[in-house]
């Protein structure tokens, strides 16, 4: 699933990309292609010269299609049951937010679409043979088309077998969330404020623009917003970033100028608002989902600190990628748009704070947390240093209050000394 380059993509492209991730889209496309193949086999037959030996082989196409029709229906049902079980497992043992990534898995979608399309191809072929729609040459064409379908089915089955070993497992889900969270983080690092200029003081004459509905901002069409600002000679101050929960009483933007009602409606339409958060433009959401996985693992019912440690590693890699992207920022693209920065403290609060809270009593989790914070502070001191030391101090205090063993508290205090030393060196 491609989450890259989504920071300034247009609303139409974003909706098309979001729509294409739905499982029924590929299934429908494969089904249409399969039916069209079976129909075309009868239509192109008059233009193909038949060979006697091939014609004899093609006489078996009816039996092959019957086998495909019966087996593909069973395999499709079986695959659906596996997918539903994986979704239920991810919801109960990982986090409900991760099911969106499983639903958009390309291997699962292609496999299911292949099975459904092959079933329909077989049914249409059987109906055509029974109705006498295929001439001898048409049966030859249908025979070769069936061979191609069998090859596609075999390839899909091999990929599906490989996928079944990890689909819906905790480790696989962590990898998926990390893969979904990293590109938006890198995009934000390269294009601060989605390409807008830094926030400035907003004059009292600016007109607030309220949200038209209640929900999370899923996407901001920056290109169209900039065009509207140029066309109507406006300066637009973005007040709410993707992921923010907005309602009719909260301004999503402040507008300098005199926009008419049509312009105001067009500006409001640039902010896509929905019930659920999306990964594409919301870097905090991926970190939140990762922390939810760790919190579930650290709950008394699960008691799996190893998974929490694995999540800390995933979050560390994501934040390190953000730091690398911030070191190579692109120029601000939109002169008449202003927006707030992505606060590092918010990112750290979203990811580290829940893990430090729920894993306060576990020294192994606290030590890995300190390791990750030290690594971040060392990789980009100006960017991460202050927030990392603050999180380190909070986590060490939580641990000291929660841990009952003196040697655990001493180990944590020793590991957290880097934050105090860094703070002293800054003075």
Rosetta blueprint (number, residue, H / E / L):
1 X L
2 X L
3 X L
4 X L
5 X L
6 X L
7 X L
8 X L
9 X L
10 X L
11 X H
12 X H
13 X H
14 X H
15 X H
16 X H
17 X H
18 X H
19 X H
20 X H
21 X L
22 X L
23 X H
24 X H
25 X H
26 X H
27 X H
28 X H
29 X H
30 X H
31 X H
32 X H
33 X H
34 X H
35 X H
36 X H
37 X H
38 X H
39 X H
40 X H
41 X H
42 X H
43 X H
44 X L
45 X H
46 X H
47 X H
48 X L
49 X L
50 X L
51 X L
52 X H
53 X H
54 X H
55 X H
56 X H
57 X H
58 X H
59 X L
60 X L
61 X H
62 X H
63 X H
64 X H
65 X H
66 X H
67 X H
68 X H
69 X H
70 X H
71 X H
72 X H
73 X H
74 X H
75 X H
76 X H
77 X H
78 X H
79 X H
80 X H
81 X H
82 X H
83 X H
84 X H
85 X H
86 X H
87 X H
88 X H
89 X H
90 X H
91 X H
92 X H
93 X H
94 X L
95 X L
96 X H
97 X H
98 X H
99 X H
100 X H
101 X H
102 X H
103 X H
104 X L
105 X L
106 X H
107 X H
108 X H
109 X H
110 X H
111 X H
112 X H
113 X H
114 X H
115 X H
116 X H
117 X H
118 X H
119 X H
120 X H
121 X H
122 X H
123 X H
124 X H
125 X H
126 X H
127 X H
128 X H
129 X H
130 X H
131 X L
132 X L
133 X L
134 X L
135 X L
136 X H
137 X H
138 X H
139 X H
140 X H
141 X H
142 X H
143 X H
144 X H
145 X H
146 X H
147 X H
148 X H
149 X H
150 X H
151 X H
152 X H
153 X H
154 X H
155 X H
156 X H
157 X H
158 X H
159 X H
160 X H
161 X H
162 X H
163 X H
164 X H
165 X L
166 X L
167 X L
168 X L
169 X L
170 X H
171 X H
172 X H
173 X H
174 X H
175 X H
176 X H
177 X H
178 X H
179 X H
180 X H
181 X H
182 X H
183 X H
184 X H
185 X H
186 X H
187 X H
188 X H
189 X H
190 X H
191 X L
192 X H
193 X H
194 X H
195 X H
196 X E
197 X E
198 X E
199 X L
200 X L
201 X L
202 X L
203 X L
204 X L
205 X L
206 X L
207 X E
208 X E
209 X E
210 X E
211 X L
212 X L
213 X L
214 X L
215 X E
216 X E
217 X E
218 X E
219 X E
220 X E
221 X L
222 X H
223 X H
224 X H
225 X H
226 X H
227 X H
228 X H
229 X H
230 X H
231 X H
232 X L
233 X L
234 X L
235 X E
236 X E
237 X E
238 X E
239 X L
240 X L
241 X L
242 X L
243 X L
244 X L
245 X E
246 X E
247 X L
248 X L
249 X L
250 X L
251 X E
252 X E
253 X E
254 X E
255 X E
256 X E
257 X L
258 X L
259 X L
260 X L
261 X H
262 X H
263 X H
264 X H
265 X H
266 X H
267 X H
268 X H
269 X H
270 X L
271 X E
272 X E
273 X E
274 X E
275 X L
276 X L
277 X L
278 X L
279 X L
280 X L
281 X L
282 X L
283 X H
284 X H
285 X H
286 X H
287 X H
288 X H
289 X H
290 X H
291 X H
292 X H
293 X H
294 X H
295 X H
296 X H
297 X H
298 X H
299 X L
300 X L
301 X L
302 X L
303 X L
304 X L
305 X H
306 X H
307 X H
308 X H
309 X H
310 X H
311 X H
312 X H
313 X H
314 X H
315 X H
316 X H
317 X H
318 X H
319 X H
320 X H
321 X H
322 X H
323 X H
324 X H
325 X H
326 X H
327 X L
328 X L
329 X L
330 X L
331 X L
332 X L
333 X L
334 X E
335 X E
336 X E
337 X E
338 X E
339 X E
340 X L
341 X L
342 X L
343 X L
344 X H
345 X H
346 X H
347 X H
348 X H
349 X H
350 X H
351 X H
352 X H
353 X H
354 X H
355 X H
356 X H
357 X H
358 X H
359 X L
360 X L
361 X L
362 X L
363 X H
364 X H
365 X H
366 X H
367 X H
368 X H
369 X H
370 X H
371 X H
372 X H
373 X H
374 X H
375 X H
376 X H
377 X H
378 X H
379 X H
380 X L
381 X H
382 X H
383 X H
384 X H
385 X H
386 X H
387 X H
388 X H
389 X H
390 X H
391 X H
392 X H
393 X H
394 X H
395 X H
396 X H
397 X H
398 X H
399 X H
400 X H
401 X H
402 X H
403 X L
404 X L
405 X L
406 X H
407 X H
408 X H
409 X H
410 X H
411 X H
412 X H
413 X H
414 X H
415 X H
416 X L
417 X H
418 X H
419 X H
420 X H
421 X H
422 X H
423 X H
424 X H
425 X H
426 X H
427 X L
